[in-house]
Amino acid sequence: MFGLLSQSLRAAPRAPTPAHSPASPSTVATPAWVVAPHVPASPFHFSPIPEARKKRKTVRIRLTSAAGTGFAYTTTKKVALGVKMRFRKYDPVIRQHCWFVEEKISRKRVLQRKR
């Protein structure tokens, strides 16, 4: 298999140039690493077939104050965690520490923020 591949990539033999005449571009031997036009130059060339994407390992979440002030933090968490997160953090509206409970960030809210 490798023999056939290396033969197809090898440059075609050319006639030797006379020692007294300068080599013209048409008679210069092509290096072996130059690939023929029908063979892709890179293994990472564009393919019309879409490839599979990795699943996300983390998701963005919103930590909303349990005191009902409407203040919230945003953070990320691992998808593998099945439990809702709950943190005791500072709420500047009431100027105290209170519980913050996880909420999903809705897609609509993210799109509105980008505009």
C-alpha positions as CSV (number, residue, x, y, z in Angstrom):
1,M,0.0,0.0,0.0
2,F,2.7,2.5,1.0
3,G,4.7,1.6,-2.1
4,L,1.8,2.6,-4.4
5,L,1.2,5.8,-2.5
6,S,4.8,6.9,-2.6
7,Q,5.0,6.1,-6.3
8,S,2.0,8.3,-7.0
9,L,3.4,11.2,-5.0
10,R,6.9,10.9,-6.5
11,A,7.8,13.4,-9.2
12,A,8.0,12.2,-12.8
13,P,11.6,11.6,-14.0
14,R,12.9,14.4,-16.2
15,A,15.6,14.6,-18.8
16,P,18.9,15.8,-17.4
17,T,19.9,19.4,-18.4
18,P,23.2,20.0,-20.1
19,A,25.9,21.3,-17.7
20,H,26.7,24.4,-19.8
21,S,23.1,25.7,-20.1
22,P,21.2,27.2,-17.2
23,A,18.2,25.2,-16.0
24,S,14.9,26.7,-17.3
25,P,11.8,26.5,-15.1
26,S,10.3,23.8,-17.4
27,T,13.2,21.4,-17.0
28,V,13.8,21.8,-13.2
29,A,13.0,18.6,-11.3
30,T,10.0,18.9,-9.0
31,P,10.8,18.0,-5.4
32,A,9.2,14.8,-4.0
33,W,7.2,16.6,-1.4
34,V,5.2,18.5,-4.0
35,V,1.8,16.8,-4.3
36,A,-0.1,16.3,-7.5
37,P,-3.1,18.6,-8.0
38,H,-5.7,15.8,-7.7
39,V,-4.3,14.7,-4.3
40,P,-5.4,16.9,-1.4
41,A,-2.4,18.8,0.1
42,S,-3.5,18.4,3.7
43,P,-5.4,15.7,5.6
44,F,-7.5,18.6,7.0
45,H,-8.9,19.7,3.6
46,F,-12.5,20.9,3.3
47,S,-15.0,18.1,3.1
48,P,-18.7,18.7,2.0
49,I,-19.8,16.0,4.5
50,P,-20.4,17.5,8.0
51,E,-18.6,15.8,10.8
52,A,-20.0,15.1,14.3
53,R,-19.4,17.7,17.0
54,K,-18.5,17.1,20.6
55,K,-21.2,17.4,23.2
56,R,-20.7,20.3,25.7
57,K,-19.3,19.4,29.0
58,T,-20.3,22.6,30.7
59,V,-23.4,24.8,30.6
60,R,-24.0,28.3,31.7
61,I,-26.4,28.8,34.5
62,R,-27.9,31.7,36.4
63,L,-27.8,31.9,40.2
64,T,-30.8,33.9,41.3
65,S,-31.2,35.3,44.8
66,A,-33.7,33.4,47.0
67,A,-34.5,36.6,48.9
68,G,-36.5,37.7,45.9
69,T,-34.5,40.9,45.0
70,G,-33.9,39.8,41.4
71,F,-30.2,40.0,41.7
72,A,-28.3,37.2,40.0
73,Y,-24.9,35.8,39.2
74,T,-24.0,33.8,36.1
75,T,-21.6,30.9,36.1
76,T,-20.9,27.5,34.5
77,K,-21.4,24.0,35.8
78,K,-20.6,20.5,34.6
79,V,-23.4,18.8,32.7
80,A,-22.7,15.6,34.6
81,L,-23.8,17.1,37.9
82,G,-27.5,16.2,38.2
83,V,-28.1,18.3,41.3
84,K,-29.3,21.9,41.3
85,M,-26.6,24.1,42.7
86,R,-27.3,26.3,45.7
87,F,-24.7,28.8,47.0
88,R,-24.6,31.3,49.9
89,K,-23.4,34.5,48.3
90,Y,-23.6,38.2,48.8
91,D,-26.7,40.1,47.6
92,P,-25.9,43.8,47.2
93,V,-29.6,44.8,47.1
94,I,-30.2,43.7,50.7
95,R,-26.5,44.0,51.7
96,Q,-26.4,40.5,53.2
97,H,-25.4,37.0,52.3
98,C,-28.3,34.8,51.3
99,W,-29.0,31.7,49.3
100,F,-28.7,31.7,45.5
101,V,-30.5,29.0,43.6
102,E,-29.6,27.7,40.1
103,E,-31.9,28.6,37.1
104,K,-31.5,27.8,33.5
105,I,-30.5,30.6,31.2
106,S,-33.2,30.8,28.6
107,R,-32.2,31.1,24.9
108,K,-34.4,34.1,24.5
109,R,-32.7,36.0,27.2
110,V,-29.3,35.3,25.7
111,L,-30.4,36.5,22.3
112,Q,-31.9,39.7,23.7
113,R,-28.7,40.5,25.5
114,K,-26.6,40.2,22.3
115,R,-28.6,42.8,20.4
